[in-house]
Amino acid sequence: GDYCVPPSDATDWKLKAGDNTEAGAADMIVLGTMYEQAWPILESIASDVKGKGKTILDMTNPFMTRPDGYGAGLPKDGPQAGILIHKKLLDDPTVKWAGAYKHILWTLILPNG
């Protein structure tokens, strides 16, 4: 289950990592946290996001129960995708949303996962 990506020269890259405040100032925001943590983080930077036409890449996946307690799923009476929940909660028509790079840990697919 561990992904190891070797270091590479990023001198010419225009992407950079930062903290949540820096993410709020960026043109593109990546929600790459646990689903259950994504909305509180996005909510904390909402004033820096709303009305500014930013792009948000939502990589969250709430569907598979995990051994650490995350992955409880979504309410049966609401939208059935994390990105739709976040879009509804943020309520900003200027944001461009994208969902990608969602994956399920291989250990969770096993019968005893």
C-alpha positions as CSV (number, residue, x, y, z in Angstrom):
1,G,0.0,0.0,0.0
2,D,2.8,2.6,0.1
3,Y,3.5,4.7,-2.9
4,C,7.1,5.8,-3.4
5,V,7.8,8.4,-6.0
6,P,11.5,9.2,-6.5
7,P,12.5,12.9,-6.3
8,S,12.6,14.8,-9.6
9,D,13.9,18.1,-10.7
10,A,11.0,20.6,-10.4
11,T,12.9,23.7,-11.2
12,D,10.6,24.7,-14.1
13,W,7.4,23.6,-12.5
14,K,4.7,26.2,-11.8
15,L,3.1,24.1,-9.1
16,K,4.1,24.3,-5.5
17,A,3.0,22.9,-2.2
18,G,1.9,25.2,0.7
19,D,-0.3,25.4,3.7
20,N,-4.0,25.9,3.7
21,T,-3.7,29.7,3.6
22,E,-1.4,29.6,0.6
23,A,-3.9,27.2,-1.1
24,G,-6.7,29.7,-0.6
25,A,-4.6,32.3,-2.5
26,A,-3.8,29.9,-5.4
27,D,-5.6,29.7,-8.7
28,M,-6.0,26.0,-8.4
29,I,-6.8,24.2,-5.1
30,V,-6.3,20.4,-4.7
31,L,-8.5,18.6,-2.1
32,G,-6.2,15.7,-1.5
33,T,-7.1,15.0,2.1
34,M,-9.4,12.4,3.7
35,Y,-12.9,13.1,2.6
36,E,-14.0,13.8,6.2
37,Q,-11.3,16.5,6.6
38,A,-11.8,18.2,3.2
39,W,-14.8,20.4,4.0
40,P,-13.5,21.8,7.3
41,I,-10.3,22.8,5.4
42,L,-12.2,24.3,2.4
43,E,-14.6,26.1,4.8
44,S,-11.6,27.7,6.6
45,I,-10.4,29.2,3.3
46,A,-13.8,29.9,1.8
47,S,-13.4,33.7,2.1
48,D,-10.3,33.5,-0.1
49,V,-12.0,31.3,-2.7
50,K,-15.5,32.6,-3.2
51,G,-16.2,34.8,-6.1
52,K,-12.7,34.5,-7.6
53,G,-13.2,31.9,-10.3
54,K,-10.8,29.3,-8.9
55,T,-10.4,25.7,-10.0
56,I,-10.8,23.0,-7.3
57,L,-9.6,19.5,-8.0
58,D,-11.5,17.2,-5.6
59,M,-9.6,13.9,-5.1
60,T,-11.6,12.8,-2.1
61,N,-13.2,9.4,-1.9
62,P,-15.7,8.7,0.9
63,F,-17.0,5.3,-0.1
64,M,-14.7,2.6,1.2
65,T,-14.6,1.9,5.0
66,R,-11.0,2.0,6.2
67,P,-9.3,0.4,9.2
68,D,-8.5,3.9,10.6
69,G,-12.2,4.8,10.8
70,Y,-12.4,7.0,7.7
71,G,-14.6,6.2,4.8
72,A,-18.0,6.1,6.4
73,G,-19.7,7.0,3.1
74,L,-22.2,9.6,2.3
75,P,-25.8,10.2,3.6
76,K,-28.2,8.1,1.6
77,D,-30.6,11.1,1.2
78,G,-28.0,13.5,-0.3
79,P,-25.6,13.8,-3.3
80,Q,-23.7,10.6,-3.9
81,A,-20.3,12.1,-4.7
82,G,-17.9,14.0,-2.4
83,I,-17.3,16.6,-5.1
84,L,-21.1,17.3,-5.2
85,I,-21.2,17.7,-1.4
86,H,-18.3,20.1,-1.5
87,K,-19.8,22.1,-4.4
88,K,-23.1,22.4,-2.6
89,L,-21.5,23.4,0.7
90,L,-19.2,26.0,-0.8
91,D,-22.0,27.4,-2.9
92,D,-19.9,29.4,-5.3
93,P,-20.9,29.4,-9.0
94,T,-17.6,31.0,-10.0
95,V,-15.6,27.8,-9.0
96,K,-14.7,25.3,-11.7
97,W,-14.8,21.8,-10.2
98,A,-12.9,18.7,-11.4
99,G,-12.8,15.3,-9.8
100,A,-9.9,13.0,-10.6
101,Y,-7.2,10.7,-9.2
102,K,-9.5,8.9,-6.8
103,H,-8.3,5.5,-5.9
104,I,-9.1,2.8,-3.5
105,L,-6.3,1.1,-1.4
106,W,-5.9,-2.4,-2.7
107,T,-6.1,-3.8,0.8
108,L,-9.6,-2.5,1.1
109,I,-10.8,-4.6,-1.8
110,L,-9.9,-7.8,-0.1
111,P,-12.7,-9.7,1.7
112,N,-11.1,-9.0,5.0
113,G,-10.1,-5.4,4.1
